[in-house]
Amino acid sequence: MTLSIAGGCLVFLLSAGLYALPVLLEPAPPGAIPDYHKERVQARLKGKVMWFLAGSFVGVTLLIARPRRGGARKP
């Protein structure tokens, strides 16, 4: 259970980070405010954080819960 929670958090951080990466890589315009990138990332992720979080946990849960065929024996 703990590993699935840790995996979900890791997948969430990676997916949200990759989604925000184009905003982080673009150069700030001349005369931009000091928090330019912070506000741009917040605007890009607005309304999507819960979807990323839910998708990450569902994906990790499905990956963990899939049936394993290799070592299964018939009773």
C-alpha positions as CSV (number, residue, x, y, z in Angstrom):
1,M,0.0,0.0,0.0
2,T,2.8,2.4,0.9
3,L,4.6,1.7,-2.3
4,S,1.5,2.3,-4.4
5,I,1.0,5.7,-2.7
6,A,4.7,6.6,-3.2
7,G,4.4,5.4,-6.9
8,G,1.3,7.5,-7.4
9,C,3.0,10.6,-6.0
10,L,6.1,10.0,-8.2
11,V,4.0,9.6,-11.3
12,F,2.0,12.7,-10.5
13,L,5.1,14.8,-10.0
14,L,6.6,13.5,-13.2
15,S,3.5,14.0,-15.3
16,A,2.7,17.4,-14.0
17,G,6.3,18.5,-14.4
18,L,6.4,17.3,-18.0
19,Y,3.2,19.1,-18.7
20,A,4.6,22.4,-17.2
21,L,8.0,22.0,-18.8
22,P,7.3,24.0,-22.0
23,V,6.4,27.0,-19.9
24,L,9.5,26.6,-17.8
25,L,11.7,26.5,-20.8
26,E,10.4,29.5,-22.6
27,P,12.4,32.7,-21.9
28,A,10.9,35.5,-19.9
29,P,10.1,38.6,-21.9
30,P,12.1,41.7,-21.2
31,G,10.8,43.6,-18.2
32,A,8.8,40.6,-16.9
33,I,7.9,40.4,-13.2
34,P,10.1,38.3,-11.0
35,D,7.4,35.6,-10.5
36,Y,6.7,35.3,-14.3
37,H,7.4,31.6,-14.6
38,K,5.6,30.8,-11.3
39,E,2.4,32.5,-12.6
40,R,2.6,31.0,-16.0
41,V,3.0,27.5,-14.5
42,Q,0.0,28.1,-12.2
43,A,-2.1,29.3,-15.1
44,R,-1.1,26.2,-17.2
45,L,-1.9,23.8,-14.4
46,K,-5.1,25.6,-13.2
47,G,-8.0,23.1,-13.0
48,K,-5.8,20.1,-14.1
49,V,-4.0,19.2,-10.9
50,M,-6.7,17.0,-9.6
51,W,-7.0,15.2,-12.9
52,F,-3.2,14.6,-13.0
53,L,-3.4,13.3,-9.4
54,A,-6.4,11.0,-10.0
55,G,-4.9,9.7,-13.2
56,S,-1.6,9.0,-11.6
57,F,-3.1,7.0,-8.8
58,V,-5.5,5.1,-11.1
59,G,-2.6,4.3,-13.4
60,V,-0.4,3.0,-10.7
61,T,-3.3,1.0,-9.1
62,L,-4.1,-0.6,-12.5
63,L,-0.4,-1.4,-13.0
64,I,-0.1,-3.1,-9.6
65,A,-3.4,-4.9,-9.8
66,R,-3.0,-6.5,-13.2
67,P,-2.9,-10.3,-13.1
68,R,0.4,-12.0,-13.3
69,R,0.6,-15.1,-15.4
70,G,4.3,-16.1,-15.2
71,G,4.4,-17.9,-11.8
72,A,0.8,-18.7,-11.3
73,R,0.0,-22.4,-10.7
74,K,-3.3,-24.2,-11.2
75,P,-4.6,-25.7,-8.0
